[in-house]
Amino acid sequence: MNIKKHLEYPDISLYDMIVKSAELYSKTTAIEYYSRKITYSKLIENIDRYACMLAENGVKPGDCVTIILPNIPQAAELFYAVNKLGAAASMIHPLSADNEITSYIKLTKSKIIISLDQIFDKLSGAKSLGCKIMLASAGDEMPLPLKMIYFSFKHKKIKADGIKKLNKISVKNIRQLSIKKFTGDVPAAILYSGGTTGKPKGIVLTNMNFNALALQSIDACGCLKAADRVLSVMPVFHGFGLGVCVHTVLTFGGTAVMLPQFKAADFHKLVLKYKPNVIAGVPSIYEYMLRSGGFKNKNLSFLKCIISGGDSLSVSTKEKLDKVFAKHGCKAVIREGYGLTECVTGTCLMPEKSKKTGSVGLPYADTFYKIVDIKSGEEVPNGEMGEIILQGPAVMKCYLNDDEETKRTLRLHEDGNIWLHTGDIGYKDDDGYIYFSQRLKRIIISNGYNIYPQVIENVINSHADVAVCAVIGVPDERKGQRVKAFIVAKGNADRNILQMELEELCKKNIAAYAVPKIYEFTESLPRTLVGKIAYTELE
């Protein structure tokens, strides 16, 4: 049985948290951007300059500043500069639609917008609201030779009359800001997720949430050391990217290798180029790695920690890729985790040497899980499916300006504690390991039977000629729903033969009422902006 640890969480700002790292590792590289290296001491200097700039533009404690940037150094520096002032950063995906951006700005009442210059044409709503707009470019922080190439050949020329170009205040103008110290309960970021209703929600995450997540992640990984290189490609507008690949890395004194964009299909090339000690990503990244065959005759011994989260990684993909890693000198295996943006990101991770197949691991320190009956809310016995609920120091403060949805998600129980109802289905075993099945909304009900698509996907993905699959329910007048499987086949596999083999495989391994009735082959599966399978599009 797992013995629960207790960690100490300093009641300080995120900025103060990484200042502590800078005091210990001043000359260590904090951020690497292409071949440019920013040390911890330089990072703090850049943050301080941006904080002065924002203060001179009227940012005060309790304000919200909107940041619409990809993974570039300015995104991290501005996030901490906003934090230093006691304000919150609203982190928005640059590929968001115009009306989405405008609705987020209205929700947060942001008066300052810092955006990627290439999406300037999406900011008409922000201009109409009277916001101050500042623009940054992916090329600004590149090494000089690369910067010249970028602005000469790759940068889309834009006309932004009357709009400021983002600039740090010069060294001579840096002043000591008179900022009152604030506690960990102060909001640090607004991130966006569908919530339990599917309607986009602004998730209010505090300084304590991020600091706790960082210390819990370091504890759960168990192998992270200062100067470890982390390939930080998960987006900064997502809890996985901002909480793990930036704040956790800077908390333990690591190096975040940042890139503004990448293709999942080329991820293996980035691993070989940058030789990180740690990689963290969503399952689609690992699915592409498995299909690439790009590690032939390569040494991967530099990898010591490999994390998968954000969605379910099939057991077969993990097992196949673990063999590939081992074959190329890597002693680490893929460790799956579980979490959601309402608690920044991960709250559960597989121990390094655990052999529990299909589990997403043990809860983080000071985080507690219960599995409850979906209808009654009563805790169910170990091994029985139910809704995953949890409590811990990383759980969000609330949904912004939405008391009804907050009360639906954060519920006070008879034990006197507030529990986060995740809307996810899973179970717990006798050793305390958590098993994630799927989102509550993904349950397929056919002839009164509850069917769990993740179980079917695991069976189909185990076939050697299947790259990835997705299972959904489609309307049926008689049964309510039928099971349909979308399949991406590997290489030149014969679709007719593969379908027959999959039908037989499913009949052997899945209850008769849950066997797919329809198989559809496709070249790819639709993905969300953060790389998860877009089941709603398939439906």
N, C-alpha and C positions, 0 to 999 in steps of 0.2 A: 504494500500500500504506500502511495506517495505521502511523504511528510511535508506539510506545507511550510515554505520559508516565509520569513517576514523581512522586508527591506525597509531602509530608512529613506524617506523622500524629502529632500530639502524644499522648504516652502519659499521658493525663489522663482524669478522669471526665467524664461528660456535663454534670454540674453546673458543673464548672470551665470547660467549653467555652462554655457560655452566659453565665457570669460575664464571660468575655472580651468577648462581644458587648455585655453591659450596660455595661462600662467604656467602650466606643466609642460606643454609641448609647443612653445612659441615658434620654433624653427621647423617643426614638422609640417608637411603639406596637408592642408585642410581640404582644399578643392583642387582637382586637376581638370582642366578644360582643354581638350585636345592636348597640346604639349605644354600649355601654360600652367604653372604651379603657383598656387596662392597659399602661403604659410598661415598658420593660426594667428600670428601677430598681425599680418597684413589683412587677414579676414576681419579681425576686430576693428582695425583702422578703417576699412571700407564701410563696415556697418555703422561706425560712429559718424562717418561723413554723411552717409545717407540719412541717419537719424537727425542730424543737424539740418539737412535739406528739407526733410519732412516737417520738422518743427517750424522752420521759417515759412513753410507753406500752410501753417495753421493746424497741424495735426496735434491733438491733445489726448490725454488719457481718456479711455472710453470711446474714442472714435473708431471708425472702421475704414481701412484703406483697401481698395480693390487691386489685386495683383493678377494680371492676365499674361503669364509668361511660361515658357517651356523650361526645361532643365538647363538653365544657364546660371552662371555665378550670381548675376544680379538678383535672380529670384530668391536665392537663399539669403543673400546679404540684405535685401529689402525686407524679407520676412522677419529677420532679427532686428532690423532697424525700427520697424513698426512696433515690434514687441518691446524694445527698449523704452519707447515712449508711453507704454501702458495702453496702446491701442491694439485692435485686432485686425488680422489680415484675412480678407475674403479672397480665397484662392480659386480662380476660375480657369477652366480649360480654354486655351486659345482657339480651339475648334468649335466652341459653343456657338450656337446660332445667335444672330443679332438680338432677337427678342428675349432669348435666355439671359444674355449678358445684361440687358436693360432691366429685366425682372430681378436679377440678383442685386443690381445696384440699388434699385428701389427698396428691396427687402432690407438691405444693410444700411441704407441712407449714406452710402459712401460719397464723399465730396472730392476725393482724389483717386484717380484711376491711373495705374501704371501698366502699360500694355506693350505687347510686342508690336513693333512698327508695321509688320507685314499684315496685321489684321485691322489696321486703322479704319478701313471702310465699314467695319462692324460697330463702330463707336458713335454712330449718329444719335442713338438713344441717350448715351452718356452726355454728349454735347448739349442735347435738348434739355437735360436735367441741370445744366449749369455746372457740371463737374470740371475740376482741373484735370487735364489729361497730360501725362508725360509718356514718352515713347522710348523703348529700349530695343536694341537689336541683338540678334544672336551673334553678330560679328564683332560687337564692341569689345568683348573680353578675349577675343582670339589672339594668338601670337601674331606679330606684325605681318609676316609673309602670308599667312593664311587669311588674315583680315583684308589684305590688299586684294587677294583673289576673290574673296567673298563679296566685297563691295563692288568690285569691277565687273564680275561675271554672274554671280548667283543671287545678288540682292535685288529684289523687286523695288524699283524706284517709286516713291510715293510722294504725294503732295499733301502736306498737313499744315496748312496755313494757320498761324496763330497758336500752334501746339508746341509745347516745350519738348526738347530732347532731354532725356534723363541725364543728369550730370551730378557727380559727387561734388560737394563743396571742396574748394582747394584747401590744402593743408593749413595755410595761414589763417583760414577762416574757421577751422574747427574750434569749437568752444566747449567747455564743460557744461553740458546741459544740467540744469537744476531739476532733476527728476526725483519725485518722491518714490521710495521703494514700495512695491506692492506685493501682495501675496499670490500664492499659486491658484487661488480661486478665480482670478481675473481672466476673462476670455482672451485667448491667444490667436485663435483661428476660426474661421467659418468655412467648413467644407460641405460639399453637396452630395446628397444621396437620395434615393427614392423613398426612404422611410418605409413604414409598413403599409402605406396606401398606394405607393407607386408615384405619387405626386412629389416633385423635387422639393427637398427640405434643406434649410440651412442648419447644419449641425454645429452647435456652439461647443468648442473644445477649449479647455482652460490650460494655463501653464502647468498646473499639477498633472492634468491628463497626459500631456506630452512628456514631461519629466519622468513620470511614473512609467510610461510606456518604454522610454529609453532604458531606464535602469532594469526594468523587468526583462526586456529583450536581451540586454547584455548578460543578465543572470541566466536566462533560459538557453542562450546559445552556448555559453560556457567556454568559448575558445577565443573571444575577441580581444585583441591587444592593440595598443597605440601603434600607429603607422600602418596597420592593416589596410589594404586597398579594397574598397567596396565599389563594384560597378553599379553606380546609382542611376539606373535608367528608368526606374519607376517614377511616374510623373509627380512633380511637387504639388500639384493641385489635388492629389489623392493621398489619403492617410498613409498608405504603404510607402509612397515615395517621400512624403514630407516627414512622417514620424519615424520611419526606420532608416531609409536611405540617406536622409539628411541629419535629422536631430540626434538619432541614436549614434550614428557614425561620429558626429562632432562631439558627442558626450564622452565617448571612450577614446577620443584622440586619433580616430582613423582618418583615412583619406577618401573623400567622396569623388569618384571619377564620373563627371557629369557630361552628358551629351544632349543637345537640344531635340534630336529626333533619331530614331533608328527603326529598322525593320526587324520584326521578330525572326524572319527567315535568315537574317544575317547576324543574329545574336552570337552564334558560335565564333564568328570572325572577330567580334569585339572581345570575347573572352581570350582568344589567342593573341590579340594585339596588345591589350592592356594588362593581361596576366593578373587579374584581381585575386585576392585571397578569399573574398566573399562575393557570392552572387545571390540576388534575391529577385524573384519575378513571378509572374502569373503562369498558370499551366501552359498557355499557348506558346510561351517562349521555350519551354522544355519539350513540347511536342515537335516544334520546328528543329530543335537541336537534335532530337532523335532521328528525324528524317533527313537531316543535312548530310550525314556521313562525312562531315568536315574535319573530324579529329584524327584522320588516318595519319599514322606515324608522328603524332604530336604528344608532347608530355604535358599532362595536366596536374602534376604534383603540387603546383602552387595553390590549388584550390583546397581550402580547409573547411568551408562552411557554405552549404547550398540550401537555400530556403525557397519553398514554393508556397504561395498564398493567394488570396483574392478570389479563388474558385477551386473546384475540386480537380485534383490531379489523379488520373486513373491509376490504379494499382499496377496495371501492366506497363504503362509508360514509365512509371517510377522504376520498376524492376529492370526493364530493358536499359534505361539510361544509366542506372547504377552500375550495370555490367560494363557499359561503354566507358564510364568514368574509371572504374577499377582497372580496366584493360589498358588505360593510358596513364597509369601511375597515380591516380587520385584516390586518397584514402577516405574521403568524405562521401556520404550518400545524401540524396535529396531528403530534406526534412520538411514534412508538410506541416503547415500551421493553419489556424482558423481565427477569424476575427471579423470585424465589420467597422465601418467608419464611425458608428456611434460610440466606439471605444478606441478611436484613432485608427487602429488597425488590429494587429494580432493580439490575442489574449491566451493563446494556447499553442504549444509547439512540441513536436516529437523530440524526445531525448535522443542524443547522438547514437547510442548503441541499442536502442529499443528495436525489438523484432515484431512489434504489434502491427501486423499488416492491415492497412486500410484506416488506421487511426490518424487523427490530426494532433494527437499528443496529449500532454498533461497541461492543466491550467497554469498560467504564470503565477509567480509569488503574489500572495495577497488577493488573488482572484478566485472566486468560487462559482462553480457551475451547479445547476440543478436541471433535471429533465422532468418536465411536467406534462400532465394530460392536457391536450389542446383545448378541450371543452371545460373541464372542471378546474384546471389550474393546480390540481393536487400532484405532488411528486410521485413519479412512477418508479417501480423497482428497477435495479440495474439490469441492463440488457433489453429493456423495453423502449420502443420508440416514443418520442414526445417532442415538445417544443424545448429548445435550448434557451435557458435564461441564465443570466450571470450578473455578478456584482464585483466591483473592484475599483481601484483608484484611477483607472483610465476611462471609466464610463463618462459619457458626455454630460454637460451641464443641462442642456435642453435643446429643443428645436427652436430656432429663432422665430419669435412672434407667433408661436403656434402652441398654445397651452393644451388644446384638445389632443393633438398628436403626441405631445410630450407625455401627457397623462396616460395615453394608450400604450406607450412604449416603456416609460419608467413607472413601474407600479409598486406601491407600498404594500408589502405582504404582512401577514400576521406575525412574522418573526421580528417585525419592526424595521426591517431593511428594505431599501428600494432596489428592485431587480430590473435589469434591462431585458425586456422580452424581444428576442432577436427575430422571431418570425421564421426561424430555421428549425428543421427537423433532424434529430439525431438520437444517440443513446450513450450511456456511460457503462463501462464494464466494472467488474469487481475491484480492479486495480486503480480505478479513477481515471482511466484513459477515456477520451472523448471521441466519438465517431460521428462525423457530420454526414447526413444523408443528402439533404437538399433544402431549398427554400420551401417554406410552407405553401407558397403559391404554385409550386411546380408539382404538387401531388396530382396525379391523374386518377380520376374516379370512374371506373368502368364496371357496370353492373353491380354497383355498390361496393366494389373492392377498392381499397386504397393501393395505388401502384406508385412505386418510387422510381422515377426515371434514372437516378444515379446508379441504382443496382443494375439496371438493364445496360446502361452505358459502360459500366465496368466489364460486363460480359462481352459486349461487342468489341470494345477496345482491346480485349485480350487476343483477338485474332491477329495473326502476324501481318496480314495484308491491309489492316485498317489503321489509318493515320490518326483519325479522330472521329467521334460521332456525337450526335445530340439527339435526345429522345424527347418528344412532346406528346401531348394529347390533342387529338383533333375531334371536332364534334361528330356525334353519331346519334341519330334519332332514337335508336333502340337501346343502346348501351350507355348513352350519355357522352362517353368519349371512347375513342380507339387509340391504340398506341402506334405512333409513327416514329421511325428512326431515319435520321439524315446521316449519311456516311460519306466521309472523304477517304477514298482508297489510296493505297500507296502505289506509286509507279504505274506499271501497265497491267495491274491485276485485272483478270477477266471479271467483269461485273456480274454476269449471269452465274458463273461458278461461285463467286464470292457470296452472292445472295443466298444461294442454296446452302452453302456451308454455314452462313450466319443463322439461317432459319433452323438448321439442325443444332447448332451451338446453343441457341436460345431455348429450344425445346428441352435440351438436356439440363440446362442450368437455371431456368426461370419458371416460375409457376405458370400453368397453362393460361390463366386469365390475364397475365402480364406480358405474354409474348407479343412482340410487334406484329401488327397486321399489315403495315405498309413499310416498305424500304425504299428510300430515295437516295440515289447517289448524286453527289455534288462536288464541284471542284474545290470549294472552300465553304466555311461557315461564317455567317455574319458575326462581327465582333463589336462590343461596345468601345467607347473611347479609351478605356483602360485595358482592353484586351480580353475581356470576358466574353463567352459565347452569348450572343444576343438572342435569347430564347423567344422574346416577344416578337422579334422580326420573323422568326421561323413560324411562330403561331399565326 
